[in-house]
């Protein structure tokens, strides 16, 4: 059986390549893709060839093919229908951490059933929601705290969405792009421009991948506040004003990364259980505000650079969706 997959072959260049698919083994499934999601932050680094050599192994997607920088088959947000596999999965919709490809084999262990109440299109947010869940496990928010999310991208909005569901938590989100206010409002979040962002925050979560945002986070944290860094910078360095009020205010700067289950839940929840939780949290129609535009798979090589880096003055999409025929 033949399949087509998206390969990044050089800076800003990608193409569809054909490959053979074998008969699935006893611990594999054959999946026909329905939709896949584009994770703009990570895939932008991959397309530009800016994954640091020191992070090549850490940045590998679970079912990646090829090696950084190029050529590489990358991606981790595909929803499809199982065409062949174990009786419990055959015919079911699954989410899989697989690159953009129209048909593929995957280990059973990496396929998570999509709950009945979650449409395929929304299920592509599962990997981003899993990141948001892990950030909250690292952040350990408390009832009554004042929280601020800096960065209204997909991950930032999902973090805010989860925080806002906690009783007694005062939550706001800020972004330099005022056009993100509409998505925030759709999720029931209070949006503020950077110069109007509330201060004295007990918990600040930074998700812009811009050092300026992290510096802003330090200035908005309250005494003994926690700043959780959820961004991935690639090769970029972040200069921080740690000589100003950082020590006097006893601030804490914490790292959160989805590759490992957060310490608060490690040993009690597996990666599979965390992903299942993330999928269940997508059963909310408001989250459709994060999705789009849709691009046919056949047009993806030409469209991807513009989706990841829109022309000046054009609004950046949140989570572009790839549709398979």
N, C-alpha and C positions, 0 to 999 in steps of 0.2 A: 504494500500500500504506500502511496506517495502522500507527502504533506508539504506545506509551504510554511516557512518561518521567516521572521524579520531578523536580519543580521546587521549590526553596526560595523561598517567596514573601514571607516576613516573619520576624521573630525567633521562632524556635520553631515556624514553620508551613511545611508543605510539602503538595504535592498532586500527583496524577497528571494529566498533560496529554497530549492526543492530538496527533499531528503526522503529516504526510505524509512518505513515504520515496520518493525517486525511484529509477529504475532505476540499478543500479551502473555507474559508468564503467569504463574499462579498467584503472585503477589503484586500484579500490575493491573491497570485498567487502560482501555483505549477510550480516549475522550475526544468528542467533536466539540470544538469551541463554539460558544454562542456570543460572548462578549469578553473583552479584556479591558482593564483600566490602565491608564498611563500615570505613573507616579512621577510628576514633573520634576521634583527636586532631584531625585536620584538619577532618573533617566537622562536628565539634562547633563549631569556630570559624565555619564557613560558616553553619550553621543559626542560630547566635546573632547573625550579622551582625558578627562581631568581626575580620574580616580588615582589617588596617590599609590605609588608602587608599594609602599609599606602597608597599604590596606587592601591589596588585591585579593588576598585570601578572605579577609573579614567581609569584603563587599560582595563576594560571590553569591549570586542568587542560588537557591537550592537546586534548581534544575537547569542552570546556566550551561551553555556549551561555548567552546572557545575560551580564550584568555584575554584579559585586559592587556593593553588598551584595545587592540583590534586584531582580527575580527572577533566579534563576540555576539552571542545570542542571549539577550538579557530581558528581564521582566519578571513580575511576580504577582500578577493579579488577574488570573483567567478564570472564567466561569464557563462550564461546558456540561454536556450530557454524556454519561457513560454509555458507550456503545457495546463494550464487552468487558467483562470482569466478574468478580464474585457476585453471588446471587443478591447479597444485601445492597450492592451499589449499582448493579446493572439497571439502566434506564433512569437513574436518578440524576439530578442536577448536583454538581459539585463545584467547590472553589478549590483551586490548586495554585501553588506558587510556581507557575510555569511562564516562560517567556511568551511573546506574541506569536502564536502558531495556530493554524487552522485545525489540525488534528494531531494528537500526540499520545505517547505512552507515559504513564506516571506510576510511581509506587502507590499502592493502596494507602499506606501510612501518611502520604502527603495530600490526600484528597479528603476534604471536609464537606459533608452533605450540607446543601443550602436549605435552611428551614423553609417550610411551606409559606410562611408569611413574608418572605423576602424575595422580591423580584430579581431576576438574573442581573439586570442592569445595575441595581443598587448593590448587589453582592460583590461587585468589583471593589467596593470600598473596604472589604474585609481586612486586607493587610494594613491599611491606614488606621482602621478602627482598632486593630490589634496593637498598633503602636500607641494609640491614644490610651488604651487600657493599661498598657505597661507604664506609660508616663504617670498615670494616676496612682498606680501601685508604688512607683518610686516617690511621688510627691506626698502621698499620705495626707490628703486634705481633711480638715476637721470642720465639723459643724460650727457655724458662727465666724469662720475665717473670711477675710477679704481677699479674693483671688483676682489675678489679672493674667490674661493670655496675650502675649505679644506676638502677632503674626496670624492673620486670618486666611492662611492657606488651608488645604484640606485637613492636615493633621491638627493645626491650631483650632480650626472650627470644630472638629470632632472632640478635641479635649474640652473646649468650652461647652459643647453640647452635653458631655458627660458630667462636667462640674455643675452645670445648671440644674441637673436632675437631683442633686444632693440637697436635702432640706437645710435651710439656715445658712447657706453659703452665698455670699455676695460676689457675683461674677461679672466681669467686664472683659471685652476683647478689643484690641487696638491694631490698626494696620495703617501703613503709609498710603495705601490705595483706598480712597473713599468709596470706590465701587464695590468693595467687599462688604459694605454695610448692609446691602440687600440680603446677601447670604446669611450674615449674622442675624438679621431680623427674622429670617425664615426659620432659624433655629431657636428663636426666643432669646437671643443674646443682646445685651447692651453694648453698642459699638461706640468707640471714641476715636477721634483723630489723635495722632501722637502727642500734639501739644495740649490736648485736653484729657489725656489718659489719667485716671485717678492714681494718687500716690498712697503711701503708707499701707502697702499691700503685704499681708502676711505670707502669701504665696504668689510668686510670679513664675509663669511658665513661658519660656522663650522658644519660639518656633519659626524664626524668619531666615535662618542661615546667613544672617548679616551681622557682623560684629557691632554695628551701630545699635542694633536692637538689643543685644546683650548688655551693652553699656547703659542703655535706657532702662533695662530691667534692674540693674544695680541701683539706679537713682530712684526708682519707684518702690523699692522694697522697704518695709517697715523695720524697726529695730528687731534684730534676730529673725528677720524674714528668710524664707527659703526661695532661692532661684533655681529652677530646674531647667537645664539646657537640653532641649529635645532636637536641636538642629544638627545637621551634618554639613560640615564645611568643605569636605574634600581636601584640596591642597592649601586652602586659605588659612591664614593665621588670624587670631582675634586678639587685638590689643585692648586691655581692660584697665580702668583706673583703680587699681587695687591699693593705691597709696592715699586715696581720699577718705571717704567715710566707710570704706569696706570693713576695716577692722573695728573702728569705733562703734559701728552699728551691729557688729557681730553677725554679719550676713553669712549665709551658707550657700555655696554654689555646688549644685549636684548634677551629675551626668545621668542621662537616661538613654538607653539604646535597646532596641527591640530584639537584638540577637540573643540575649539571655533573658530569662524570666526574672523580673524584679525580685530583689532579695526578700521583700515582704511576703511573696507568694512562692518563692522557689522551694521545691521539696513538697509543696502542697498542690500545685497546679503544673501540669505539663504544657509544652508548647501546643499540643493538639487541643487540650482543654481551653487554653487561652484563645486559640483561634475559634473554637466553637462558641465561646462566650462572645467574641467580637461579632460573629455572624448573627447571633441572636439579638444583639443590640442594634442591628440594622433594620429591624422591623418597625420603622417609623417613617411615614411618608415625607416628613419634612426634610429628610436627608437627600431627597432627589434634587434639592437646590444646589448640591455640590457637583452634580454630574453634567457632562457635556463639554464641548459639542461631540456629535457622533461622526466617526470617520469609517468608511468601509475599509476592510483589511487590505484590499487590493490597492487602495490609494495611500496607505500608511507611509511608505518610503518617501513620497513627495511631501506629505503633510506634516510628518513628525517634526522636522526642524522648526516650522512655524508654530506648532502647538507648544513646543518647549520654550522657544524664544520668540514671542510675537513681535511684529514690527513696532517701532516706537509709536506711542500714542494709542495702541490697541490693547484692550483689556486682556490680561492673561487668564486663560480658563483655569478652573479649579482641578477637576478630574476629567480629562478627555476620555471618551469611550470608543473603543474599537469594536466594530460590528462585523461578524462573520456571516457569509451567506449560507 
